[in-house]
Amino acid sequence: MQHFVLHRVRDTVFALLLTLLALPSLAEPVTQATDAPTKIEVTAQLIAAFDPREPQRVRFGALTFRGGLSLSSSHSHFGGISAIRVAADGARFLAVTDKGRWLRARIRYDGTRPVGIRDAEMAPVLGPDGKPLAARGWYDTESIAEDDGTVWLGIERVNRIVKFDIGKHGLRARGEPIVVPPGIQRLPHNKGLECLVFVPRELPLGGTLVAISERSLDRDENIEAFLLGGPSPGAFAVKRLSDFDVSDCAVTPMGDLLLLERSFSRLNGVGLRIRRVPLTEVKPGATIDGPALIEADMNFQIDNMEGLSVHRAADGALVLTLISDDNFSMIQRTLLLQFTLAEP
C-alpha cells in the first residue's frame, strides 16, 4: 500500500512539473567560454525490469527488453537529452540536449545488456561563426540525423535545420543552416521539428531527410511532416491518434519508419508508443499510419522519452535504443532503454 501511495504522489508531482515545463522558456541557457569538448563522468544505475510489477517479463508487444540504465552526472550541462544516434557497433553514440550541447560517449555491455557509459564528453553546439548556437537563441535542439559523419540538427523554436561535418571536425564542427521549405518555417513556435532521420541510399526514399513536427496539425488535425531532398521531396502527414505527439523517429534496415510518440495528461503523466510504417507508404501528399509495436504508461520504466535510434547488433538482433529528456528536473530521470525488435 505504501509503495502504491508513493507511486501516485510521484506521478502527480511529475505531471504538475511537466505542465510547467511545457511552457516556453524565456531564458537563454548559460554558455561556456570555450568550445573544447569536456570529459565528464556518467553514473549508470541498472534497470533490470521494464515492468517492475512483473520482473521476469521481457516481451512487450513486438519488443523484447534487453536492459536499461538510469543515467546521472555531476556535470552542470548533463541532462535534457532530446535525441540520440547509436553507431553501427552499438557502443558509440552521439546525442544532443535541448540546451544546445553535444553528448558523445560509449555504451558498455555485459553480453547484450547495457551496464554503463564510458568515454563521455560534452561540448556546445557551434554555429557558422564558431560561437555556440545557444548564444544566438538557437538552443532548442530537439532532433538529430546522421549519414556517414554528416549530422543535421533540428532546432524547434526557430524552425531551422543546421548541418555539421562531425566526421571531419568532431564536436568542434560548425553548423551551417540549410534551406528548408516554407512549411517548416511556418511551424508553431513550440511544436516544431522533433524528428529528423536520413534514409540510407539503398532503401526506398534513399538520400531523403525525413522531418516530422511534434504537433503542428494540418487542416485534418494530423501532424505535419516533410521530405527534404531525395527522389520525391514534399510534404506529408502523420495520422494523430489518441493525443500522442511525435518525439523522434528512426529507419530500420528493412525499410520501415519507426515513430516514437509521447502522450501527456495531468492524471496519467506521460505515455510511450512506437508505430511502424513502411517507407514505401511515405510520399508527398500521403497521411501515414501504422500498427503500434509497443505502448506503455508510467507503470513501466519510462520517463519523457524523446530519442530513438536503431542498430544491428553483433548477434544479428535489431536493437532499438530509447533515451529520455529529464528537463533538468530533480524528479525526472535520464533513462536509456534497449529493446530487440522482432522481425517479420
Secondary structure, 3 states (H helix, E strand, C coil): CHHHHHHHHHHHHHHHHHHHHCCCCCCCCCCCCCCCCEECCCEEEEECCCCCCCCCCCEECCEEEEEEEEEECCCCCCCCEEEEEECCCCCEEEEEECCCEEEEEEEEEECCEEEEEEEEEEEECECCCCCEHHHHCCCCEEEEEEECCEEEEEECCCCEEEEEEHHHHHHHCECEECCCCHHHHCCCCCCCEEEEEECCCCCCCCCEEEEEEEEEECCCCCEEEEEEECCCCEEEEECCCCCCEEEEEEECCCCEEEEEEEEEECCCEEEEEEEEEEHHHCCCCCEECCCEEEEECCCCCCCCEEEEEEEECCCCCEEEEEEECCCCCCCCCEEEEEEEECCC
